[in-house]
């Protein structure tokens, strides 16, 4: 029997993979790694001073993107930081080399959830088509995380806001994913940990929202639940096959 919801969209971070470490410390070390890479390329920069300026500027753009649902890619922000330090029009290959060093720091802190691959295999086995939608400032970083986790082959479509230009919860990135299959919103579920982006974005379009709370059940999200209530809440990915209608048959969502 065909699944009730034949199309399943996933978030990536803290949904299929999880972060282990102190985020603020990893971000700071990542920015220092970018600064060191630029210095090796001949840029006369103070490592700590530039790293802090880059981190501060990134925070400005990150706040703006949450208001506009427009992605400001990491290469753009890094270029702006260099221009503010007197280096106009830095070559794209210089920026990319620095960003590779930067993201290598955080990539080492991401790990695949134990139930990710078994769940993806179970969903595909029962006929579901899978997609991934990630809000992120760097497409190459997300692609590396996907390959590190060994999950690329499960997805028909992978959309990253850095490449697409628009972020969740804006409708455009969800609609582009559904267009891959010519699917209607009511045929799909969206699984994610972020209430404003994943859950509210799905709710607005009539996609069934599934909040995975095992890494998101915290006071901050508790305050957002009333504003962005999920249709379904789960604690593990392994609950998904039954929810979407794979055997054994679930009750109604």
N, C-alpha and C positions, 0 to 999 in steps of 0.2 A: 504494500500500500504506500502511495506517495506521501511524503511528509506534509503536514498541515501548513508549515512555513518552509517552502523549498529554497528560500534565499536567506543566508545568514551573513550579516556584516559584523566585523569585529574591529574594535580598537586594538592597539598593540601594547603600549606600555601599561603595566599593572593590570593587564587583562590576559594576554598570552605570555608575556614575559614580565619579570618583576625586577625592581631595583634593590640592591643591597649596598648600603653605605649611608653616609651623611650627605644629603644632597647639596647643601650649601658648601661644604668642603670640596666636594667633587667638582662643582661648578667653578669655584675659585681656582683649583688646580688645573682645570681644563683651560681657563683663560690664560693662565701662566704658560701652559704648554703652547698655546697659539702665539703668545708673545715671543717665547724662545725660538719658535720656528721662524718667525719674521726676522728676528735678530740674526739668526744663522743665514738668512737670505740677504743680509746687508742693510737692514733697516736700523737706523740709530735710535733705539728706543730704550727707555728704562723698563725693565721687565715687569716689576711690580706696579709701577705707575700706569703703564699702558694696559696691563691686565685688568686693573681696577677700573680704568676708564672704559674699557671694552665691556666689562661686566655691567657697569652702571648704564651704559648706553643700551645694551641688550635689554635690560629691565624696562627702560623707557619704551622701547618698541614692543616688548612683550605685553605691557599694559595696553598699549594702543591696539594691538591686534585683537585683544579680547573684546574691545569695544566695537571694532570695525569688521571683524571676521575676515580681515585681509591678512595674508601671511607676509611677514617681512623676513626674507631668507637670511640665514647667518652670513652668507658672503656679502650681502648688501650692508648689514650692520658692521661687519668687520671692515669693509671698505670705508664706511662713514667714520669709524674710529680712526683709521689711518689718515683720512683727509683732515680730521680735526687735529692731528699731530703733524700736519704739514706735508703729507705724502699724497699728492693728487693722483687720481687714476691708477691705483695699484693694479698690476696685471692679474688677470683672473687665475693664472696658474700659481701665483704667489699666495693668493687668498685660499685656493683649494688646498695647497700643501699645508698651510697653517691650520686649516679646519680639520684636515685629516689627523694631525697631531692632537688637536683639541678634542675631537670626538673619540679618539682612541682611549683617552682617559676614562670617559664615562661608559664607553662600550664594555670595558672590563668589569663593570658593576651590574650589568644586566644578565639575567639568567632565565631560561625557559621554565614555565610552570610544569610540574610533573604530569598534570592531566591535559596539557595542551595537545600534544600529538595524538594520544588516544581519542580525545574528543573530536579533533578534526577528521581523523580516520573514520570514526563512527558516523559522523555527519555525512561525509562523502559516500560512505558505503550505503547509506539509506537514500541517497539521491539528492541531497542538498548541494547547492552551489554556494561557494564561499567567496567573500570579499573582505578586504582589509582597508580601513580608512584611518589614517593617523594624522593628528595635528603635530607638526614638527617643523623646526626652522631649517632643517637640512635634509634633503632627499637622500643623498648618498649615505648619511648616517643611518637613516631608517632602513635602507636597503641592506646595509651591512648587518644591522641587528637581525633582520629577517633571515639572512643567510647564516649568521652565527647560530640562530635557533633551528635552522634546518626545516623551515616551514613554507618556503616559497611555492613549492609544487602543489600545495593544497588550494591555492587561491586563483580564481579566474581574473580578478581585478585587484590591484593594489594602488591606492591613491594616497599621496602624501601632500599635505597642504603646501609645503615648500615648493613643490613642482606644479601643483594645481593652481595655487594662488589664492584660494579661498579656504576658510577653516570651518570646522564644526563649531557651533550649531547652525551656521548658515546652510541653507538648503542645497546650494549648488553642488557641493561635493557628494552629498548623499544621492542626489538625483543622477549625477554622472555614474555612480556605481550601479544604480538600478538600470540605467540605460544599457549597460553591458549585456544584460539578460532580457531587455524589454519587459522588465518586471514592474508590477504595481506596488506601491508602498505597503498595502495591506498583506502582500505575500511575503514580506520580509520581517526579520527581527534585527535589531542592532544591539550588540553586546559590548558594554564598556563600563569603566569605573568612574568616569567623570560626569557628574550630574548635569551641569550646565551644557557641556558640549555633546556628549554621547546621548544622554537621556532626553534632554530638552530638544535637541536637534531631531531625534527620531520622533518624539511626540508631536512636534509641529507638523510633520509630514504624514502622520498616520502609520508610521513604521512601529511595530511593537517593540517597546524599549525593555531591555533586560539589563538590570544593574548588577554587576558582580562586585560584591562588597567586601570580599575577604581582605583586600588591601586598601579599602576606601571607607571603612566603617570608623569614622573619626568625628570629633565634635564639629569640625568645620562643615563636613558633609551633612551631619545631622541637622544643621540649621538650614541647609539647602533642600532637604527632602520635601518640605511642604511646598516649595516653589517649583521643583522639578520632580514630581513623583514618577517613579518607574512603573510600567505595567507589571513587571515581574522582577523579583529580587532573588538572586542565587548566591550561594557561598562558594561554589566550585563549578568549573567548566563542565565537569562530568554530568551535571544536571541538565545540560542543554539538549542532548538527543531526545530525551523524553518530552521536554518542553515543546520542541518544534514538531513533534509528531512521529519521531522514529519509534520503532518497536522497542519496548512495549508501549502501547498507546497511552498518552497522557490524558488527564482531564482537561477541560477548557482553560485557556489562559484568561 
